[in-house]
Amino acid sequence: MIKIKSLYLRVVLTFLAIVVVSLSVAFWLATFFFMNRIAMDNQTEMLAKSRQIVKLIEDVQPSNLDSFVAGSNRLNENYIFTLFNAKGEPATEISKDKRGKPRILASEVDFVLQGNMYKSLDYGIPKDPINQIKVGIPLRVGDTTYALFIHQNISEAARRQGQTAIITVLLIVLIVGSLLILVASRYLVNPLKKLTLATERLARGNFNVHVSVKQKDELGQLAQSFNHMAGELKQLEQMRQDFVSNVSHEIQSPLTSIRGFSKALRGSEIDEAERGRYLEIIERESERLARLSDNLLKLASLESEHHPFHPTTYDLDEQLRRIVVFYEPQWSSKQLELDLELPRVKVTADADQLSQVWMNLLGNAIKFTPVKGTIHIQLEPLNDRIRIRIQDSGIGIAASDQERIFERFYKADASRHRETGGSGLGLAIVRKIVELHHGTIELQSEIDIGTLFTVTIPILIYPTKK
């Protein structure tokens, strides 16, 4: 069995098959539905002609009836009149069909001679109405009764010419339609070829692809979707490269410190105080690596579809107080003033995840607030949501950095992050957790004035079904 792999060829062959089947079905359906109408019109016209001849004969009363009928046949090329005498004998030769049989039967002649009118359609529509429809009418001249029959005078050659003309028209329609289908199919297949080539380039890692399709139909929408997908993949690839670069950079710095001070510890001329300082640096950089690894795993888990979500009902105000107590050594050493406005509020959410949010936000506020600064924490219950504000009087964030502050590894001030040991993942984790809780986080900040983070979450939070 031959397999057709070309879509263009398959479309053309499919359209051709549809055209051929449609023409065949249309021809036979039209023939079937209009056959009755054509046959009735022909019979009505023949009946009118025969009545005119009968009336003329009865009025004229020709002496030679056979010659009169023969003359009528010569004057009328579309119909043939056949006259039968009282004995049922034809006055002229009876025409025959293509099989050689007489078109007028003896039983039909007898029926008319008995004074009846014969109409072939009264016995059903024949297979060949053009040549088989006939009308017989009684004719009385003097005391003698005759039978006058009429049927169409269409020769076999003319019939074949008509069929040939119809077939020729159908063939012309088929050829012209096939040529148009070839053109239309190429018009349809060309955008798919472009998409195929672009897909192959995309599969090889070339994300700078764009499919130009002018159609506004489904193919145009498909091309637009492909271009959008290519753009998203390009952005994801850029994010992947940036992620690898940032991780490599974040890991390289502590590894360099650990490797350098480890080599220095091998020297015997180092005193105990210097050795202790080196060991402290190695320990601090190791902890930095551990935090980076933990944050990376946590962010990857949050972005996956299988991160555990365990909602419980608990006091949110009590959770915030515990976190403030946890950070007491840090804010006490900087002599910071903490202003708490925490009315009692219960929430149904994942307590561990929200705890991570408050720890990151409060930890950042403590880090970047100068000595003797202030931090204000406000819990505001709304109708079906809760708003939490954490505001500090710290160094603030520039307007140009505020749009990217929630991106992974983005640091608004690299120098201050080196001093505080930040990796640039904390706020990315915060935003992801808030999104998982169907909430929002907003930032307002001014340089040397302070920063305000506003988190709004629903009171009842349940896990989203994947």
Beta strands, then each sheet from edge to edge (+ up, - down):
strand 1: 79-84
strand 2: 118-119
strand 3: 134-141
strand 4: 144-152
strand 5: 311-315
strand 6: 337-341
strand 7: 346-350
strand 8: 374-381
strand 9: 385-392
strand 10: 440-446
strand 11: 450-458
sheet 1: 1+ 4- 3+ 2-
sheet 2: 5+ 7-
sheet 3: 6+ 8+ 9- 11+ 10-
end
